[in-house]
Amino acid sequence: MNYGQFLNMVPEFYLVCILLVVFFGDFFLHRRDDKHNILFGITVGLMVVLPVRIALLSEPAEAFGGMYVATAMSNVMKVILSAGTLIVLIMSEPWLKNEARKNEGEFYMLVLSTLLGMFIMISSGNFLMFFLGLETASVPMACLVAFDKMKKQSAEAAAKYILTATFSSGVMLYGISLLYGITGTLYFDDMAKVIAESAFWTADWAMLIAGLVFFFSGLGFKLSLVPFHFWTADTYQGAPTPVTGYLSVVSKGAAALALCIILTKVFGSMFEYWQVLLGTVIILTITIGNLFAIRQSELKRFMAFSSISQAGYIMLAVMGDPTMGVTALTYYVLVYVAANMAVFTVINVVEQNGGNTQMSCYNGFYQTNPKLSFLMTLALFSLAGIPPFAGMFSKFFVFMAAAAEGSFWVYFVVFIALINTVVSLYYYLLIVKAMYITKTDSPLPTFKSDCWTRTALALCTAGVALFGIVSCIYGWISAAATV
């Protein structure tokens, strides 16, 4: 075996180096009083370099006979996921300092291990490599959900997450075994060729479709697609807020791109089969996510159902032209990371300053904290797709990519998604109404955010405001999709 092929996995190799530095830093600094500041500075400093390193120096590469395939688009997504993880680490600083100081090293290593699994997952050219990446991302994520050991809700959330994840992984693995039995290969390119060129018997064709459905079901769990979404609200509510933010954006982005690549690359010749399946799931996901979001009074559960609905919009891009679709999907994930992390950063800072996650806690929030209220409003407007914020452009590109396919079924799915956009505007405005209009006798006190929270909010707000009007960002993503 040529171990030098590991050097072709440049982003993963650099991330493993960061993991080792954080591990040994945590080990040697554990008795120092200034451990928090030093370890946080090392981790954030190295993570600042990671997306820059990937964007400027990483090139398309292969390793291990095509099991690992890094494309220009996968590198773009790795830049986005790295930037999202960096924001999660920055916004976690006050929580780690106040509530998880003794375990911050473990937190950093779990976050980075999860990110490593996502990198492997979106650069896979083989179902075995893909499954290993998926599990590498899932197991540390369960530990992160249970990270707040002193809260019963955190342990309960982790139990629901890991049990559902185990079941979904089993379903996915069964689907992959069916695909392997029919095609005789686990490589994406080889399997696509066999599916496109072979005339299967009726029983074999039914088994092939069953394998596709089982695989889709397993990955639908990671994306919180309906009907695989039942774990989402309880897990989001019970997990620590920084972990909830990480779970809602970074994990979802990696799973969305992986599913897009596999559906279009491996099952492209079966488009008429999975188009109906995907369209039905999208309609259910967007509609049920929106309707249940209206009913929520707890903000993290509210954002859970919002993320379910957003997953439906993300997957809408897959129904159209492959090149336009992967571009729109990646751009949507980029904008979604900025907007959603801004909301979770505000939720986190409110929690750290004596508040809670009930919506009623934000009544009259503008009277005492106008700047945070304004920034949260911008993020919510972007999630709702209100112009001129970036969320409007991301939804437009997704709708345009789907409509380019041109069939009546896709037009119908896009029409339902457009109607649901109005519904989502209503429930996002419920939070804005609470902050600006609803009166209360005991609003949250005025407090000043720490410098790291302000940094995270500045980065997110810049993304919400600029990603839609700085055209070179979409051009960069589009260029990667055509390589």
Disulfide bonds with the S-S distance in Angstrom:
none
